[in-house]
Structures are given as structure tokens and as C-alpha cells.
Amino acid sequence: MFGCPSSTHGPSTCFYTHVIKPDGDVDAAVKAFNAYAEAAKNSKKHRVVSHSYNASTRELISIETMEGPEVMQNHIGNCFPAYTKILAAGAEM
């Protein structure tokens, strides 16, 4: 995460990907990823939620900007159920 240097609790941006394994269930992973993205968008103090799927690399791509340290706790509470389904479908971080 990259913090905002002008504030001790300013916005932070995360970039991360998950790759769906060759034996993974792409349809289930993308469905769960879409639910994950929706949950992230509904989390308090998320400024930006940009998620996409790259079929050629089998990557679930995420960029999120959050405002303040409490946002990650909110994010985890909202997104964890969908996240477990992403992993169960054969994706790895």
C-alpha cells in the first residue's frame, strides 16, 4: 500500500492480482470476484474500486483506494465471504 505523505491517515492505494490456476473454475472465480468487487464498492470510505478480469492471463486484477486505517477492517468484513469463494474456485494471490 502506498500512503499519502501529507496525512498520517490519508488515502492508500492497493494493487493486487489473483491468478486462476489451470484446473480452476473460471466462471465460479469471476462470479465470486464480481461479488467481491460489489462488496468493496459498498464498503465505507472506499474512494476507488477498479476490478477486471484478463482472460488471456487468467488474472483477476484489483486496484482500490481507501481513506483511513479503519477502511481495511470494513473491507475485510464485507468482502471476506466472496474472497473465500474466489480461492475455492482455484485462484491464488
N, C-alpha and C positions, 0 to 999 in steps of 0.2 A: 504494500500500500504506500502511496505517496502522499504525505501530509502537506497541508497548506502552510508555508513558512510564516505567514502573517498572523496565524492564530494557533493557540495550543489545541483547540478543538475544532478547527476548520474542516473544510471538505477533504475527503480522501477518495482516491480513485483506485479501483481494483481491476486488474485484467487477469483472467484465468480461462483455461480451456479444459475440457474433458474429451478424451478420445474414446469412441465406441470400439471395443475390441472386435476382431474379425468374426467371432462367434456371438457377438452381442445382438440384441433385438433393436434394430434402428428405429422402427416405428414406436415401440414402447419407450425408448430413450427420448426421442423427440417429443412425444406426447407428455412425458414427465417433465422434460425441460421447459416446455411451454407453460405448464402449470407452475413450475419454479419461477419462471420469468414473471408471470402474473402475480404470484405471491410477493416477489421482490418489489414490483411496481406498487403494490398496496402497502408496503412497509413504510412506516413514518420516517420522514426526513431523507428518503432516497431522492436525490436530485436527478440522476440519470440512470436508466436501466436499458442497456442495449445488448440484446442476446440474438444470436443467429446460429444456424447450422450450416456447415460446409460439407456437402455430400462427397466431394472428391477426397477430402482428408478425414472424413468421419468425425469431425470435431464439433463439439458444442462450445461456442465462443461467447464469453461474457465480459462486458465492461460495465462497471457500476460506479457511481459517485455517491458517497454518503456524507451526511453532515453531522458530525459529532460521534463520540465513542459509544453512546447508548444505541446507536442505529444498528450496529452489528448484532447486538443481543436481540433486537426486534426482528432483524433479518433472519437470524437462525431460527427463532421461534415460528416465524411464518413460513419459511422455506424448507425446513428440515423434512417434513413428510414427503414432499416432491423430490428432494435430494436423494432420499433413500431409494426411491423408485428409479432414479437415473442410474444409480450404482447397481441396483438389482437387474437392470436391463443390459448390463455389460459395459458400462462406461467407467473409465478410470481417470483420475485427475493427474 
